[in-house]
Amino acid sequence: MRNARSIAALCTLACGFAGSVHAARLQVVVTGQGAPAADAVVSLHSPAAVAATRAGRGTIDQRESQFVPRVTVVTVGTPVVFPNSDNVRHQVYSFSPAKRFELPLYSGKPAAPVVFATPGVVELGCNIHDWMLAYVVVLDTPHHAITDARGLGRIDAPAGTYTLRVWHPGLKGGTLHEERIVLADAPLERAVSLSLVATPEATAPADDKLRALQEKFRKLKDNR
């Protein structure tokens, strides 16, 4: 009976500690040159966040000779698959320090995913189609969001002190925004203004025959 009471008391104490760590909401509005900045990655960093990080799974498709989505966020250790939904072959690669890799020319689904084990920004390209460009942002925190067309990103995280980081593909010099914030009971709002360079998204030729012809010339060039 005494053991049962002791166990019950421990459970009550544990539940009390668990209840003291409550979620708080952060809302960030990101702008660049006064306009809403979509595809900005907003993240919260702390030692506790690093300890709570777990690998997930990711997918980056290739449709109409474009990467979909253009910006992907994953946590460290996450395997990402790169299916090719087009009727032409692609050759995905990255020379970024956070992850260097190359998938040989293929269609359909490659045999193995690519594992992103190091925090950082990984820029993706296709050796066959120059206009294809995308980004994988690898984070050591589970608390992150990508801003929508309004430049809005929302994160729910345990109350505490964090470093807020904001990254965008168009950042001048690649230097991300950082600031210290404290999350508590009340929702917190932040407005972040970034200095961005124009990054017009490269588009694939609209005509399938033209795309095929460009691919043919690219192969001839590579075989020289």
Backbone as a chain_set.jsonl record, in Angstrom:
{"seq": "MRNARSIAALCTLACGFAGSVHAARLQVVVTGQGAPAADAVVSLHSPAAVAATRAGRGTIDQRESQFVPRVTVVTVGTPVVFPNSDNVRHQVYSFSPAKRFELPLYSGKPAAPVVFATPGVVELGCNIHDWMLAYVVVLDTPHHAITDARGLGRIDAPAGTYTLRVWHPGLKGGTLHEERIVLADAPLERAVSLSLVATPEATAPADDKLRALQEKFRKLKDNR", "coords": {"N": [[0.838, -1.205, 0.0], [1.963, 1.172, 0.841], [3.922, 1.464, -1.138], [2.326, 1.844, -3.384], [1.179, 4.291, -2.764], [3.461, 5.897, -2.803], [4.218, 5.724, -5.508], [2.021, 6.952, -6.688], [2.328, 9.52, -5.657], [4.718, 10.303, -6.853], [3.936, 10.29, -9.537], [2.074, 12.37, -9.512], [3.777, 14.503, -8.908], [5.428, 14.473, -11.163], [3.594, 15.028, -13.182], [2.983, 17.598, -12.442], [5.369, 18.96, -12.983], [5.449, 18.559, -15.75], [3.216, 19.971, -16.536], [4.086, 22.521, -16.049], [5.651, 23.266, -18.129], [4.646, 24.862, -20.668], [3.121, 25.468, -23.865], [3.897, 28.189, -25.996], [3.055, 30.841, -28.258], [4.552, 32.165, -31.151], [4.416, 34.737, -33.471], [5.548, 35.779, -36.53], [6.114, 38.366, -38.793], [7.463, 38.8, -41.863], [9.204, 41.014, -43.926], [10.513, 42.344, -47.013], [12.206, 44.948, -48.411], [9.913, 46.396, -47.92], [7.795, 44.84, -48.812], [5.72, 41.878, -48.407], [7.497, 38.944, -47.474], [7.589, 35.946, -48.769], [8.394, 32.442, -48.27], [10.39, 32.68, -46.37], [12.437, 31.363, -43.806], [11.698, 30.798, -40.535], [12.939, 30.377, -37.301], [13.427, 28.972, -33.982], [15.951, 28.865, -31.541], [17.748, 27.092, -29.047], [19.543, 25.526, -26.278], [17.819, 23.573, -25.183], [16.079, 23.193, -27.313], [17.767, 22.034, -29.206], [18.252, 19.589, -27.946], [15.729, 18.505, -28.112], [15.347, 17.945, -30.762], [14.427, 15.885, -33.454], [14.901, 13.546, -36.082], [13.096, 13.679, -39.171], [11.099, 12.995, -42.04], [11.387, 13.741, -45.508], [10.255, 15.123, -48.676], [11.05, 16.117, -51.917], [9.8, 17.033, -54.852], [9.916, 16.825, -58.49], [8.554, 18.647, -60.896], [7.286, 19.626, -64.007], [9.795, 20.493, -64.729], [10.745, 21.858, -62.457], [11.716, 22.287, -59.029], [9.732, 21.133, -56.368], [8.679, 21.515, -53.14], [9.989, 24.921, -53.454], [11.442, 25.88, -51.262], [12.485, 24.007, -48.55], [12.265, 22.827, -45.226], [14.116, 20.908, -42.974], [14.931, 18.775, -40.179], [18.055, 17.945, -38.529], [19.591, 14.951, -39.652], [17.527, 14.012, -41.182], [16.132, 12.0, -43.741], [15.671, 12.635, -47.194], [13.65, 12.212, -50.005], [13.792, 12.307, -53.575], [11.688, 12.297, -55.79], [11.018, 12.02, -59.308], [8.682, 13.409, -61.158], [8.388, 14.14, -63.741], [8.367, 13.689, -67.364], [10.848, 13.671, -68.392], [14.356, 13.134, -67.78], [16.209, 13.93, -64.77], [19.059, 15.366, -63.058], [19.974, 15.682, -60.046], [21.806, 17.799, -57.841], [24.148, 19.081, -55.364], [26.512, 21.481, -54.293], [26.884, 22.555, -51.855], [28.412, 23.3, -48.673], [27.116, 22.199, -46.409], [25.909, 19.898, -47.368], [27.036, 17.869, -49.782], [26.251, 16.325, -52.769], [25.218, 14.086, -55.44], [22.776, 12.961, -57.623], [22.681, 10.512, -59.974], [21.674, 10.814, -63.431], [18.238, 10.373, -63.794], [14.878, 8.992, -63.794], [11.546, 8.785, -62.416], [11.6, 7.319, -59.173], [14.416, 7.688, -57.101], [16.706, 5.166, -55.843], [17.587, 5.396, -53.178], [17.148, 7.591, -50.333], [18.4, 10.961, -49.648], [20.374, 11.849, -46.944], [20.329, 14.467, -44.648], [22.548, 15.661, -42.56], [23.898, 17.747, -41.365], [23.611, 20.987, -39.96], [22.552, 23.845, -41.843], [22.339, 25.681, -44.993], [21.329, 24.251, -47.955], [21.833, 24.389, -51.296], [20.088, 23.457, -54.154], [20.421, 22.08, -57.432], [20.004, 21.271, -60.959], [21.803, 19.327, -63.182], [21.102, 19.131, -65.815], [19.046, 20.92, -66.403], [19.293, 24.205, -66.285], [17.75, 26.192, -65.076], [16.5, 25.169, -62.875], [16.142, 25.412, -59.414], [16.463, 25.184, -55.922], [16.06, 25.092, -52.297], [17.268, 23.555, -49.34], [16.819, 23.854, -45.999], [18.541, 23.025, -43.242], [18.0, 22.297, -39.931], [18.785, 22.448, -36.387], [16.695, 22.338, -34.58], [13.333, 21.765, -33.493], [11.485, 23.735, -33.768], [10.087, 25.646, -35.997], [9.134, 27.479, -39.01], [7.773, 28.231, -42.279], [7.342, 31.193, -44.035], [4.233, 32.435, -45.354], [2.42, 33.682, -48.268], [1.765, 36.15, -47.288], [3.906, 36.808, -45.81], [3.906, 35.719, -43.315], [4.665, 33.77, -40.493], [4.147, 31.181, -38.134], [4.943, 29.859, -34.942], [4.721, 27.36, -32.494], [5.994, 26.796, -29.341], [7.706, 25.571, -26.384], [7.551, 27.653, -23.459], [10.152, 30.02, -22.833], [13.599, 31.14, -23.243], [14.964, 32.153, -26.307], [16.929, 32.152, -29.359], [15.93, 33.91, -32.072], [15.886, 33.215, -35.472], [15.977, 34.273, -38.845], [15.812, 33.422, -42.16], [16.221, 33.904, -45.696], [16.013, 33.169, -49.222], [16.827, 35.39, -50.725], [18.543, 36.988, -49.186], [20.818, 39.62, -48.652], [24.219, 39.123, -49.012], [23.902, 36.795, -47.638], [23.626, 36.824, -44.888], [21.866, 35.979, -42.074], [18.987, 37.077, -40.139], [19.097, 37.698, -36.654], [17.896, 37.565, -33.3], [17.312, 37.939, -29.765], [14.702, 36.435, -27.967], [11.953, 36.121, -25.652], [9.667, 33.741, -24.797], [6.499, 33.598, -23.336], [3.466, 33.468, -21.383], [1.585, 35.035, -22.864], [0.768, 35.389, -26.354], [3.368, 36.17, -28.678], [4.432, 38.723, -30.872], [6.371, 39.533, -33.707], [7.971, 41.764, -35.962], [9.921, 41.548, -38.764], [12.252, 43.025, -40.779], [13.887, 42.517, -43.749], [16.864, 42.9, -45.698], [16.795, 42.446, -48.96], [17.9, 41.0, -52.027], [16.926, 41.152, -55.451], [15.464, 38.231, -56.576], [14.608, 36.844, -59.139], [12.579, 34.182, -60.064], [13.769, 31.552, -61.923], [12.359, 30.301, -64.884], [11.065, 27.455, -66.553], [11.278, 26.683, -70.08], [8.232, 27.098, -71.86], [7.406, 25.366, -73.81], [7.242, 21.931, -74.53], [8.762, 20.656, -76.52], [10.844, 22.445, -76.896], [12.06, 22.321, -74.387], [12.945, 19.666, -74.463], [14.758, 19.862, -76.568], [16.664, 21.6, -75.499], [17.61, 19.979, -73.471], [18.782, 17.959, -74.971], [20.891, 19.357, -76.28], [22.336, 20.043, -74.019], [23.229, 17.557, -73.095], [24.874, 16.805, -75.248], [26.858, 18.726, -74.982], [27.918, 18.038, -72.469], [29.056, 15.611, -73.085], [31.261, 16.131, -74.571]], "CA": [[0.0, 0.0, 0.0], [2.868, 2.315, 0.913], [4.551, 1.617, -2.456], [1.334, 2.405, -4.294], [1.057, 5.724, -2.471], [4.681, 6.56, -3.268], [4.144, 5.82, -6.962], [1.012, 7.965, -7.006], [2.889, 10.837, -5.353], [5.697, 10.601, -7.902], [3.186, 10.611, -10.75], [1.507, 13.701, -9.337], [4.868, 15.454, -9.013], [5.866, 14.512, -12.562], [2.566, 15.731, -13.948], [3.097, 19.011, -12.117], [6.48, 19.499, -13.757], [5.076, 18.562, -17.164], [2.261, 21.045, -16.767], [4.716, 23.829, -15.941], [6.252, 23.571, -19.417], [3.506, 25.033, -21.547], [3.437, 25.988, -25.191], [3.655, 29.607, -26.272], [2.98, 31.072, -29.7], [5.264, 33.283, -31.749], [3.976, 35.094, -34.817], [6.55, 36.649, -37.152], [5.79, 38.897, -40.116], [8.735, 39.11, -42.51], [9.104, 41.83, -45.14], [11.754, 42.687, -47.694], [11.969, 46.169, -49.174], [8.55, 46.845, -47.66], [6.789, 43.9, -49.32], [5.741, 40.593, -47.701], [8.533, 38.018, -47.942], [7.229, 34.535, -48.678], [9.496, 31.47, -48.291], [11.401, 32.929, -45.346], [12.461, 30.329, -42.775], [11.723, 31.362, -39.192], [13.248, 29.276, -36.387], [13.785, 29.294, -32.609], [17.095, 28.043, -31.169], [18.176, 27.069, -27.654], [20.043, 24.191, -25.95], [16.695, 22.646, -25.021], [15.555, 22.892, -28.646], [18.692, 21.077, -29.82], [18.018, 18.289, -27.311], [14.409, 18.006, -28.504], [15.303, 17.754, -32.211], [14.35, 14.51, -33.943], [14.872, 13.446, -37.544], [11.799, 13.389, -39.766], [11.206, 12.511, -43.414], [11.051, 14.819, -46.427], [10.107, 14.827, -50.104], [11.133, 17.235, -52.859], [9.42, 16.489, -56.157], [10.327, 17.56, -59.689], [7.382, 18.726, -61.761], [7.413, 20.647, -65.044], [11.189, 20.945, -64.654], [10.94, 22.719, -61.303], [11.661, 21.625, -57.734], [8.517, 21.438, -55.606], [8.638, 22.978, -53.057], [11.234, 25.659, -53.701], [12.143, 25.92, -49.977], [12.112, 22.909, -47.65], [12.954, 22.818, -43.942], [14.219, 19.596, -42.339], [15.796, 18.718, -39.009], [19.272, 17.177, -38.775], [19.405, 13.512, -39.724], [16.332, 13.685, -41.955], [16.283, 11.536, -45.123], [14.777, 13.297, -48.157], [13.567, 11.539, -51.297], [13.671, 13.233, -54.698], [11.013, 11.677, -56.932], [10.947, 12.777, -60.557], [7.354, 13.225, -61.732], [8.408, 14.592, -65.13], [8.623, 12.667, -68.392], [12.253, 13.806, -68.772], [15.222, 12.777, -66.666], [16.897, 15.006, -64.066], [20.285, 15.008, -62.346], [19.972, 16.596, -58.902], [23.107, 17.894, -57.19], [24.431, 20.234, -54.519], [27.903, 21.693, -53.915], [26.866, 23.3, -50.594], [29.196, 22.652, -47.621], [26.277, 21.425, -45.484], [25.612, 18.605, -47.98], [27.449, 17.708, -51.181], [25.788, 15.047, -53.304], [24.734, 14.096, -56.817], [21.964, 11.812, -58.023], [22.866, 10.296, -61.408], [20.522, 11.071, -64.296], [17.214, 9.365, -63.486], [13.452, 9.319, -63.819], [10.857, 8.016, -61.38], [12.047, 7.519, -57.801], [15.751, 7.121, -56.881], [16.696, 4.004, -54.954], [17.839, 5.735, -51.778], [17.008, 9.011, -50.011], [19.589, 11.706, -49.252], [20.277, 12.205, -45.532], [20.9, 15.784, -44.348], [23.006, 15.475, -41.189], [24.614, 18.93, -40.876], [22.827, 22.223, -40.082], [22.993, 24.789, -42.854], [21.498, 25.859, -46.168], [21.785, 23.436, -49.078], [21.248, 24.854, -52.557], [19.926, 22.361, -55.101], [20.348, 22.388, -58.852], [19.915, 20.138, -61.877], [22.871, 19.435, -64.176], [20.526, 19.13, -67.151], [18.153, 22.074, -66.579], [19.944, 25.267, -65.528], [16.819, 27.079, -64.373], [15.968, 24.513, -61.674], [16.829, 25.861, -58.215], [15.681, 25.04, -54.691], [16.863, 25.184, -51.078], [16.939, 22.754, -48.164], [17.353, 24.471, -44.794], [18.693, 21.96, -42.247], [17.986, 22.949, -38.623], [18.928, 21.635, -35.181], [15.587, 22.703, -33.703], [12.03, 21.372, -34.032], [10.593, 24.894, -33.749], [10.351, 26.407, -37.22], [8.017, 27.692, -39.927], [8.066, 28.933, -43.526], [6.333, 32.236, -44.188], [3.309, 32.307, -46.477], [2.421, 34.805, -49.213], [1.635, 37.392, -46.513], [5.115, 36.969, -45.012], [3.543, 35.334, -41.954], [5.058, 32.456, -39.997], [3.739, 30.945, -36.739], [5.631, 28.762, -34.262], [4.346, 27.021, -31.126], [7.154, 26.217, -28.676], [7.656, 25.742, -24.927], [7.981, 28.96, -22.953], [11.575, 30.065, -22.528], [14.428, 32.117, -23.944], [15.436, 31.6, -27.574], [17.443, 33.009, -30.426], [15.099, 33.881, -33.272], [16.643, 33.368, -36.711], [15.154, 34.385, -40.049], [16.604, 33.277, -43.384], [15.469, 33.985, -46.943], [16.924, 32.974, -50.349], [17.309, 36.644, -51.29], [19.281, 37.797, -48.224], [22.066, 40.217, -49.127], [25.393, 38.586, -48.342], [23.589, 35.537, -46.979], [23.614, 36.974, -43.428], [20.49, 35.888, -41.573], [18.572, 37.934, -39.025], [19.076, 37.04, -35.341], [17.577, 38.374, -32.129], [16.924, 37.173, -28.584], [13.312, 36.638, -27.577], [11.468, 35.342, -24.514], [8.276, 33.315, -24.943], [5.814, 33.421, -22.053], [2.051, 33.102, -21.477], [0.878, 35.748, -23.936], [1.368, 35.264, -27.693], [4.355, 37.198, -28.985], [4.488, 39.093, -32.28], [7.587, 40.197, -34.136], [8.057, 42.191, -37.351], [11.314, 41.482, -39.183], [12.475, 43.604, -42.103], [15.124, 42.011, -44.309], [17.422, 43.538, -46.896], [16.795, 41.37, -49.941], [18.207, 41.275, -53.423], [15.918, 40.587, -56.34], [15.746, 36.853, -56.977], [13.574, 36.367, -60.054], [12.596, 32.732, -60.179], [13.968, 31.078, -63.286], [11.237, 29.49, -65.34], [11.362, 26.522, -67.64], [10.59, 26.989, -71.335], [6.85, 26.619, -71.815], [7.159, 24.362, -74.835], [7.892, 20.652, -74.241], [9.766, 20.365, -77.546], [11.994, 23.293, -76.627], [12.737, 21.745, -73.23], [13.642, 18.455, -74.902], [15.883, 20.268, -77.391], [17.679, 22.114, -74.59], [18.199, 18.829, -72.782], [19.636, 17.271, -75.941], [22.108, 20.145, -76.429], [23.1, 19.962, -72.771], [23.887, 16.251, -73.074], [25.96, 16.848, -76.215], [27.898, 19.556, -74.382], [28.538, 17.284, -71.386], [29.781, 14.458, -73.641], [32.45, 16.554, -75.321]], "C": [[0.874, 1.256, 0.0], [3.528, 2.563, -0.438], [3.597, 2.257, -3.454], [1.164, 3.894, -4.068], [2.272, 6.494, -2.972], [4.668, 6.763, -4.774], [3.166, 6.899, -7.381], [1.553, 9.37, -6.769], [3.898, 11.252, -6.409], [5.008, 10.994, -9.191], [2.606, 12.017, -10.678], [2.577, 14.771, -9.493], [5.33, 15.603, -10.456], [4.877, 15.262, -13.424], [2.627, 17.229, -13.683], [4.212, 19.669, -12.887], [6.124, 19.599, -15.224], [4.139, 19.708, -17.475], [2.896, 22.422, -16.739], [5.397, 24.242, -17.241], [5.133, 23.662, -20.445], [3.942, 25.663, -22.855], [3.09, 27.47, -25.279], [3.705, 29.804, -27.773], [3.765, 32.322, -30.085], [4.74, 33.498, -33.156], [4.956, 36.117, -35.379], [6.062, 37.064, -38.525], [7.101, 39.387, -40.733], [8.466, 39.916, -43.781], [10.5, 42.041, -45.73], [11.5, 43.852, -48.618], [10.501, 46.607, -49.083], [7.454, 45.922, -48.135], [6.853, 42.596, -48.53], [6.756, 39.638, -48.322], [8.076, 36.586, -47.7], [8.492, 33.681, -48.727], [10.652, 31.855, -47.388], [11.302, 31.83, -44.295], [12.671, 30.996, -41.423], [11.969, 30.217, -38.214], [13.663, 29.798, -35.02], [14.857, 28.323, -32.13], [17.436, 28.215, -29.694], [18.776, 25.693, -27.379], [18.93, 23.16, -25.788], [16.106, 22.251, -26.373], [16.446, 21.889, -29.362], [18.432, 19.672, -29.269], [16.697, 17.666, -27.754], [14.304, 17.676, -29.985], [15.318, 16.277, -32.572], [14.299, 14.534, -35.47], [13.467, 13.128, -38.017], [11.978, 12.723, -41.115], [10.757, 13.638, -44.337], [10.966, 14.343, -47.862], [10.216, 16.119, -50.889], [10.907, 16.66, -54.245], [10.009, 17.35, -57.273], [9.177, 17.485, -60.684], [7.542, 19.887, -62.72], [8.78, 21.319, -64.977], [11.38, 22.05, -63.616], [10.971, 21.842, -60.047], [10.411, 22.081, -56.992], [8.601, 20.721, -54.25], [10.007, 23.607, -53.324], [12.082, 25.732, -52.435], [11.594, 24.824, -49.083], [12.919, 23.033, -46.371], [12.944, 21.399, -43.391], [15.07, 19.73, -41.091], [16.962, 17.775, -39.288], [18.979, 15.675, -38.726], [18.237, 13.066, -40.573], [16.685, 13.165, -43.347], [15.239, 12.198, -46.026], [14.813, 12.516, -49.465], [13.288, 12.577, -52.378], [12.99, 12.538, -55.883], [11.005, 12.603, -58.137], [9.613, 12.469, -61.222], [7.269, 13.685, -63.178], [8.598, 13.414, -66.085], [10.01, 12.843, -69.014], [13.103, 13.486, -67.549], [15.893, 14.019, -66.062], [18.14, 14.453, -63.368], [20.484, 16.016, -61.222], [21.35, 16.597, -58.246], [23.133, 19.072, -56.224], [25.934, 20.27, -54.234], [27.997, 22.42, -52.573], [27.649, 22.567, -49.514], [28.362, 21.793, -46.673], [25.892, 20.063, -46.037], [26.0, 18.631, -49.45], [26.966, 16.338, -51.656], [25.395, 15.221, -54.761], [23.954, 12.817, -57.062], [22.129, 11.631, -59.525], [21.554, 10.469, -62.169], [19.473, 9.975, -64.115], [15.821, 9.915, -63.761], [12.78, 8.454, -62.768], [11.405, 8.349, -60.004], [13.424, 6.899, -57.609], [15.715, 6.041, -55.811], [16.814, 4.381, -53.488], [17.628, 7.22, -51.535], [18.363, 9.628, -49.705], [19.399, 12.146, -47.806], [21.016, 13.522, -45.286], [21.259, 15.818, -42.862], [23.65, 16.706, -40.569], [23.75, 20.172, -41.024], [23.426, 23.155, -41.134], [22.009, 24.874, -43.991], [22.119, 25.105, -47.336], [21.061, 23.908, -50.335], [21.246, 23.706, -53.562], [19.898, 22.88, -56.531], [20.175, 21.111, -59.653], [20.969, 20.339, -62.962], [22.339, 19.529, -65.601], [19.75, 20.413, -67.42], [18.639, 23.203, -65.669], [18.986, 26.082, -64.668], [16.291, 26.46, -63.073], [16.809, 24.899, -60.455], [15.902, 25.696, -57.01], [16.638, 25.039, -53.505], [16.328, 24.221, -50.029], [17.608, 23.421, -46.975], [17.347, 23.412, -43.697], [18.883, 22.611, -40.877], [18.2, 21.953, -37.491], [17.912, 22.079, -34.128], [14.279, 22.214, -34.322], [11.066, 22.543, -34.186], [10.879, 25.793, -34.955], [9.087, 26.543, -38.055], [8.546, 28.359, -41.19], [6.965, 29.957, -43.745], [5.495, 32.03, -45.448], [3.381, 33.548, -47.365], [2.28, 36.153, -48.516], [2.897, 37.689, -45.706], [4.941, 36.512, -43.582], [4.013, 33.916, -41.643], [4.689, 32.326, -38.533], [4.467, 29.728, -36.184], [5.035, 28.597, -32.871], [5.523, 26.292, -30.489], [6.997, 26.379, -27.163], [8.128, 27.134, -24.519], [9.459, 28.91, -22.601], [12.278, 31.136, -23.342], [15.058, 31.464, -25.174], [16.2, 32.653, -28.373], [16.538, 32.822, -31.638], [15.994, 34.108, -34.483], [15.685, 33.392, -37.894], [16.088, 34.353, -41.253], [15.68, 33.374, -44.593], [16.447, 33.807, -48.106], [17.53, 34.263, -50.903], [18.11, 37.515, -50.342], [20.584, 38.331, -48.818], [23.237, 39.659, -48.325], [25.145, 37.285, -47.61], [23.525, 35.608, -45.464], [22.192, 36.97, -42.906], [20.256, 36.828, -40.398], [18.562, 37.122, -37.735], [18.676, 38.045, -34.268], [17.145, 37.454, -30.986], [15.475, 37.482, -28.246], [12.982, 35.738, -26.383], [9.999, 35.024, -24.747], [7.684, 33.061, -23.57], [4.351, 33.087, -22.314], [1.363, 33.738, -22.686], [1.553, 35.5, -25.276], [2.285, 36.445, -27.984], [4.37, 37.457, -30.481], [5.788, 39.834, -32.567], [7.459, 40.581, -35.605], [9.531, 42.249, -37.716], [11.416, 42.014, -40.604], [13.85, 43.168, -42.6], [15.566, 42.857, -45.498], [17.625, 42.438, -47.93], [17.228, 41.863, -51.308], [17.131, 40.626, -54.272], [16.348, 39.186, -56.759], [14.632, 36.358, -57.888], [13.69, 34.871, -60.247], [12.73, 32.326, -61.642], [12.829, 30.156, -63.681], [11.657, 28.61, -66.502], [10.692, 26.991, -68.915], [9.206, 26.361, -71.344], [6.608, 25.462, -72.771], [7.94, 23.08, -74.533], [8.984, 20.333, -75.246], [11.03, 21.183, -77.321], [12.773, 22.769, -75.427], [13.546, 20.517, -73.628], [14.873, 18.803, -75.732], [17.016, 20.811, -76.521], [18.381, 20.973, -73.858], [19.163, 18.087, -73.708], [20.957, 18.021, -76.112], [22.976, 20.074, -75.175], [23.865, 18.64, -72.693], [25.066, 16.225, -74.047], [27.15, 17.627, -75.677], [28.65, 18.773, -73.322], [29.389, 16.125, -71.902], [31.034, 14.839, -74.429], [33.744, 16.202, -74.565]], "O": [[0.608, 2.236, -0.695], [3.685, 3.711, -0.855], [3.992, 3.097, -4.262], [1.024, 4.671, -5.013], [2.144, 7.6, -3.498], [5.051, 7.823, -5.271], [3.431, 7.668, -8.306], [1.293, 10.291, -7.543], [3.936, 12.413, -6.816], [5.44, 11.926, -9.869], [2.638, 12.763, -11.656], [2.348, 15.808, -10.117], [5.593, 16.711, -10.921], [5.265, 16.04, -14.295], [2.36, 18.036, -14.573], [4.061, 20.783, -13.389], [6.445, 20.59, -15.881], [4.237, 20.342, -18.525], [2.363, 23.376, -17.304], [5.691, 25.421, -17.444], [4.726, 22.654, -21.022], [4.989, 26.305, -22.94], [2.105, 27.929, -24.699], [4.331, 29.017, -28.485], [3.663, 33.373, -29.452], [4.633, 32.555, -33.94], [5.172, 37.178, -34.793], [5.647, 36.227, -39.327], [7.761, 40.274, -40.193], [7.62, 39.554, -44.599], [11.514, 41.932, -45.041], [10.666, 43.759, -49.518], [9.931, 47.119, -50.047], [6.279, 46.192, -47.885], [7.918, 42.233, -48.03], [6.859, 39.536, -49.545], [8.159, 36.074, -46.584], [9.541, 34.144, -49.176], [11.779, 31.411, -47.606], [10.201, 31.413, -43.934], [13.677, 31.666, -41.191], [11.288, 29.193, -38.281], [14.18, 30.909, -34.895], [14.713, 27.11, -32.281], [17.418, 29.324, -29.159], [18.551, 24.769, -28.16], [19.077, 22.011, -26.204], [15.683, 21.11, -26.559], [15.951, 20.994, -30.048], [18.395, 18.695, -30.018], [16.559, 16.443, -27.771], [13.271, 17.175, -30.427], [16.13, 15.511, -32.053], [13.719, 15.442, -36.067], [12.731, 12.398, -37.353], [12.925, 11.96, -41.307], [9.854, 14.402, -43.996], [11.522, 13.307, -48.226], [9.553, 17.105, -50.567], [11.726, 15.893, -54.751], [10.526, 18.442, -57.037], [8.867, 16.428, -61.235], [7.889, 20.997, -62.315], [8.91, 22.532, -65.143], [12.074, 23.037, -63.856], [10.337, 20.788, -60.002], [10.075, 23.266, -56.988], [8.597, 19.492, -54.193], [11.027, 22.923, -53.406], [13.308, 25.655, -52.511], [10.383, 24.722, -48.883], [14.117, 23.313, -46.413], [11.895, 20.755, -43.342], [15.839, 20.681, -40.954], [16.881, 16.915, -40.166], [18.227, 15.198, -37.876], [17.973, 11.868, -40.681], [17.451, 13.807, -44.066], [14.069, 12.307, -45.66], [15.888, 12.198, -49.973], [12.635, 13.59, -52.131], [13.649, 12.225, -56.874], [10.987, 13.826, -57.993], [9.432, 11.389, -61.786], [6.198, 13.629, -63.783], [8.94, 12.304, -65.676], [10.313, 12.237, -70.041], [12.625, 13.558, -66.417], [16.115, 15.018, -66.746], [18.259, 13.253, -63.122], [21.086, 17.071, -61.42], [21.985, 15.552, -58.107], [22.263, 19.943, -56.257], [26.553, 19.239, -53.969], [29.082, 22.858, -52.189], [27.572, 21.342, -49.428], [28.842, 20.771, -46.183], [25.577, 19.156, -45.267], [25.38, 19.32, -50.26], [27.24, 15.319, -51.022], [25.256, 16.339, -55.256], [24.419, 11.722, -56.744], [21.749, 12.52, -60.287], [20.469, 10.292, -61.615], [19.775, 8.791, -64.263], [15.618, 11.116, -63.934], [13.375, 7.493, -62.281], [11.649, 9.515, -59.692], [13.613, 5.721, -57.911], [14.809, 6.005, -54.978], [16.194, 3.742, -52.638], [17.895, 8.034, -52.419], [19.353, 8.919, -49.525], [18.379, 12.749, -47.471], [22.177, 13.674, -45.666], [20.387, 15.982, -42.009], [23.924, 16.716, -39.369], [23.201, 20.404, -42.101], [24.644, 23.24, -41.291], [20.965, 24.223, -43.969], [23.29, 25.299, -47.662], [19.835, 23.836, -50.426], [22.271, 23.066, -53.792], [19.413, 23.978, -56.801], [20.197, 20.01, -59.104], [21.024, 21.396, -63.589], [23.058, 19.965, -66.5], [19.785, 20.939, -68.532], [18.433, 23.175, -64.456], [19.388, 26.609, -63.63], [15.695, 27.163, -62.256], [18.03, 24.737, -60.457], [14.717, 26.024, -57.071], [17.856, 24.993, -53.672], [15.119, 24.08, -49.844], [18.833, 23.542, -46.942], [16.287, 22.954, -43.27], [19.817, 23.389, -40.683], [17.851, 20.778, -37.604], [18.229, 22.181, -32.943], [14.126, 22.244, -35.544], [9.952, 22.368, -34.68], [11.807, 26.602, -34.928], [8.105, 25.831, -37.847], [9.614, 28.969, -41.186], [5.783, 29.627, -43.65], [5.976, 31.524, -46.462], [4.292, 34.365, -47.23], [2.634, 37.185, -49.085], [2.962, 38.696, -45.001], [5.738, 36.874, -42.717], [3.792, 32.987, -42.42], [4.895, 33.263, -37.761], [4.597, 28.703, -36.854], [4.863, 29.578, -32.147], [6.0, 25.29, -31.023], [6.235, 27.233, -26.71], [9.0, 27.717, -25.162], [9.961, 27.889, -22.131], [11.645, 31.931, -24.037], [15.611, 30.368, -25.094], [16.128, 33.853, -28.107], [16.4, 31.716, -32.16], [16.765, 35.066, -34.524], [14.713, 32.638, -37.943], [17.025, 35.144, -41.355], [14.514, 32.983, -44.532], [17.595, 34.24, -48.007], [18.616, 34.241, -51.483], [18.347, 38.683, -50.651], [21.356, 37.58, -49.414], [23.239, 39.72, -47.095], [26.067, 36.72, -47.021], [23.385, 34.577, -44.806], [21.397, 37.846, -43.247], [21.193, 37.305, -39.757], [18.08, 35.989, -37.716], [19.06, 39.213, -34.314], [16.675, 36.339, -31.212], [15.064, 38.643, -28.238], [13.648, 34.731, -26.143], [9.177, 35.931, -24.881], [8.292, 32.389, -22.737], [4.022, 32.493, -23.341], [0.652, 33.066, -23.433], [2.779, 35.407, -25.34], [2.009, 37.576, -27.585], [4.326, 36.517, -31.275], [6.242, 40.654, -31.769], [6.907, 39.823, -36.403], [10.308, 42.93, -37.047], [10.752, 41.52, -41.516], [14.86, 43.422, -41.944], [14.748, 43.447, -46.203], [18.517, 41.601, -47.792], [16.955, 43.0, -51.691], [16.499, 39.657, -53.852], [17.464, 38.987, -57.239], [13.804, 35.548, -57.473], [14.763, 34.353, -60.556], [11.917, 32.703, -62.486], [12.392, 29.323, -62.887], [12.498, 28.984, -67.32], [9.642, 27.632, -68.857], [9.025, 25.231, -70.891], [5.696, 24.663, -72.558], [9.149, 23.125, -74.307], [10.027, 19.797, -74.873], [12.143, 20.696, -77.522], [14.004, 22.769, -75.438], [14.685, 20.343, -73.194], [15.906, 18.14, -75.629], [18.187, 20.521, -76.768], [19.595, 21.005, -73.655], [20.228, 17.641, -73.28], [22.024, 17.407, -76.094], [24.203, 20.049, -75.263], [25.022, 18.615, -72.271], [26.129, 15.695, -73.725], [28.302, 17.245, -75.883], [29.879, 18.827, -73.266], [30.334, 15.702, -71.236], [31.772, 13.972, -74.896], [34.839, 16.486, -75.05]]}, "num_chains": 1, "name": "protein.A"}
